[in-house]
Amino acid sequence: MLKKFVEVLKNLVPPPEVFDPSQFNDPLATQVEWTPMHPKGTSFRTHKLVQLHSDRVEFQPAWGLKLFLGIFLFAGAFAPISFVFALAISGQMNSRMIFTILIPIVMGTVIVIVGYMLYYRHSAPIVCDRYSGYFWKGRKAPNEVLNINAIKDACKLEDIHALQLISEYCQDSKSSYYSYELNLVLNTGNRINVVDHGNQEKLRQDAQVLSVFLQVPVWDAIESE
């Protein structure tokens, strides 16, 4: 009985729309993958597109990412300082408490180091540069290394065929949200992830700006929520 009831409920829910890449009128669109490159993205905007000059645009950390990592760093630094200060003004600090004092200091230092490593990783440049002719993610440009293959996410601008926008519904035991990806589609059909965050409107705007900059189309496959 229960099984039949569940099946009836399933029939009441309309099936999800199947995305058809042939709508872009491009044979390559039907050959590339349309699944997320980075599952379980973020629920907030992590990057924004900035045009530094006519030949260079960069995705830079947005305020949401800066605030998130800033709180992480602040908590790691503030907690041990507050603990030691509280002991000092209470008059309870003495040589016998040295190990008790060291514990929050060590923990705070670890949190600060991890926070800095996260910021260093997520603040790495994401660049499209027409002067050098390359796209890359990282602190070294392709023309600064002997072998471009040493840079995982890099390609020549002339190899970019289109921009791909896709969405993903993320859910766990505590929350659910949509995350949106902007990927480069190369002439070979391979993809390179550019950014992945939770602000659909801003990502679409950035994709349009990047589309004009690169003179390639946007393949928008973001699902309606």
N, C-alpha and C positions, 0 to 999 in steps of 0.2 A: 504494500500500500504506500509506504513512505517512498519507495523507489519510483513509483508512478507519479507521485506528487512532485518529486524533484524534477522529473522529466517534463512535466507540464509547465513548471516554472521556467525551465530552460527554453521551452518553446515560446514562452511569452517574451523573452528577451531577444531583440533583433540581433542577428549575427553581425560581427564587426565587418566594416567595409574592407574589401580587399583592395589594396593599393595597386593601381595599374600604371607602371612606369612608361607604357607606350604612349601615354598622353603627352609626353614631351617631344614626340615625333623625332626621336633620335635613337638609332639602333643600339648605341652604347648604353643608353639608360636601361634597357632591358637586360643587359649583361652584368651590370654592377650589382653589388649587394646592397640591400636596403635595410639591413639590420644595424643596430647601434654598434659603433666601434668601441665605445666606452660605457658598458652597462652600469646602471646605478650612478647617474651623474649627480648634480647638485640641485637643490630646490631654489637657489637664489642666483643672481647674476654675478659671475666671477670675473668677467672680462668685458672691456669696451673697446671699440675700434677707434683709433686716433690717427688722423692724417697729419703726419709731421711736415711733409711738403709734397709737392706735386708728384714725386716719384717714389714716395715711401709711406706705407701705412703700417700700423702696429696694433695688435691687441694687447692692451695693458690691463693690469689688475683694476677691477672696479671697486667702489667703496664697500660693497658687501663683503668681498674677499679680504680687503684691508681691515675691515672692522672685525671679522671673524678671527683672523690671525693676530690682530692687535690685542684682542681680549685674551687669547691664548698666551701671548707673550707677557701681558700685564699680570695675569693671574700667577704665572710662574715666578715673576719678579716680586710681586706685591705680597704674596702669602708668607714667604720666609722672613721678609723684612718686617711685616706686621707682627709676626710671632716673636721675633727677637726684641722688637720695640716694646711689645706688651710685657715681656719679662723684665726688661730694663726699668720701665717706669713702676713696675710692681715691687721692685727690689728683690726679686727672687733669683736673679741671675748670679751664679757662682761657678767655680771651677768644676764642681761635681756634675753640673748640668751640661757639660760640653757636648756629650753625645746626644742628649735630648735636643740641643740646639742644632747640631749638625744634620739631623734627619730632615727637617723641613728645608734647610739650606740646600742639601743634596737633591732632594725631590724638586725643589723650585728650579735649581740649575738644569736638571734634566728636562723639565718642561720648557724652559727657555730655549735650550739647545734644539729640542724637537720642533718648537714653534719657529725658530729661525730657519731650520732646514726645510720646513714646509713652505715658509715664505720665499726662500731662495728658489725652491723648485717651481712654485706657482707664479712667481714674478719673472720667470725667464722670458725673454723677448719672443714674440710670435710675429714674424715680419714678412711683408711682401715688398720687395725693393726692385723697382724697374731699372735702376741704375746698374745694379749687379746682375739683374735678371733672375733672381732666385726668391723662393719662399723658404723659410726655415723657422724651426722652433728651437730655441737654445741661445746660449750666450756667445757662441761662435758662428760667424757667417760662413757659408760654404766656400767663399773665396779666401777664407783665413785658414783653411785646412788643406792638407795635401790630397786627401781622398774624400770626396763628398759622401761616399758611402759610410764614412765614419759618423755622419750625422743621421740619426734615425729618421727624423721627420724633416725632409728637405727635398726640393725639386726645382727644376727650371720653370719659370713662369710660362714659358711657351708650351710646356707639357700639360698645363692645366686645361681641362676640357670643359668643366662645369663646376658649379657649387651645389652641394647636396645638403638639404635641410630635412632632418628626420626627428621624430619625437619618440619618447619612451615613457610609459607609465611605470613609476617605481613605487613599490609598496613593501613595508616591513611591519613588524608588530606594533610600532609606535606611530608611524606616519605614512602618508602617501602623497605623491607629487608627480608632476610631469617634468621631465628633463629634455632639453633640445640640443641637438648636435648640428654643428656646421662642419662639413667635410669637403675637402678638395677631391674631385674626380679627375684622375689623370687620363691621358689618351690611351693608356694601356688597360684602363678599367680598374686599376688599383685606386685605393682611397688613402687620404691622409687626413686625420682629424685635426681640426683647427681649434675649436673651443666647444665646450659642453656645459651648459648652465640652464637655469630655470626660468629665464625671462624671455618668453616667446616673442613679444613685440620688439624688444631691443635687438634680439638676435636676427630677426627678419630685417630690421632696419640696417644693421651692420652688414648683412649679406647683400643687400641691394647696393650699398656703397662699395663693397668689395667687388661686386659684379661689374659695376661701371669702371672701377679702377683696372680690373683685369680684362674687361671686355669679353666676359664669358657669361652664359645664362645661369639662372638659379633654378635648380630642380627642387621645388618645395613640396615635400611629402609630409608635412606636419599634419597630424590628425586633429580633427575637431574634438574639443573636450566636452 
